[in-house]
């Protein structure tokens, strides 16, 4: 076995190894909604994998945390494949989390020879039935809201357009990918 990168058209093969209560980012990448890369133990029938978030914000371990072959190869894979590519995009550290709680002690064990830190993160979900539109902040007079589309993106006369470009570049693989998905989901 060798840890191998999946083609995006094969990401769906990992849907069954995602934890239903796991990170929404992992689900979005596997569904092809968000950009990212997926590395797995077996390209035909993955049981364990590593997702690299498309905005270079971190990595998510998915699937079977007790996969001995994957676990034996992960450190060399991180050193030989991930580290050089991460360096190219300006990443100086590896931020990895498990898609389910059983990954936490395994990650600590796998990376024990490295300098490892940990912290707690709280994630809050606003349920639709709890939404209270009367609590939305009012838009100050003189301001308007515009949908971020290609016309706005290409408006060179707009003040601070570089900020909008930077935000799209930070979270999406390309402006075109953002526009294609935003029109598909009518954001």
C-alpha positions, 0 to 999 in steps of 0.5 A: 500500500501507498498513500495516494492522492485521489482525483476529484472525480473519485472523492465520492468514494470517501463519503462512506468513511466520513463521520456524520457528525464530523467537520462540515469542511470534510463533507463539502470537499468530498461532495465537490462543493469546497476545494481540497485534496484527498489522500487515501490508502486505497484509490478503489475502496478507501478505508482511511484518508487525509483531507487537505483543506483547499484554503490551506487551513489544515488537514482532516484525518478520516476513516479507520484510525486503526489502519496499521498500513496507513499509520505506518506510512503517514510520517514519511508521507508528511515529510516527503509529500506534504511538507515540500508542497506546504512550504511552497504555499507558505505553510510553516506548520501542520494543523491536523484534526480527526474526523471523529474523536477516536483519531485524537489519541491516534494523531498524538501517537502517530506524531509523537516524535514531532513537536505537537500542541493541542487546543479545544475548539467550539463549533456552534450551529445556528438551527433554522428554527432558532433564527431570529430575523429581528436580531439582524443588525441594521444596515447603516444609511448610505450602504447597500449590499451587493451579491459578489458576482463576476461583474462586481469582482471585475469592477476596477473602479470599486474602492478596496477591490483587492480586499474582495479578491484576497478573500476569494483567493483565500477560500477558493481555488479560483474565482471561477470556481467560486462563481460557478458554485455560488450560481449553482447554490444561488448564494 
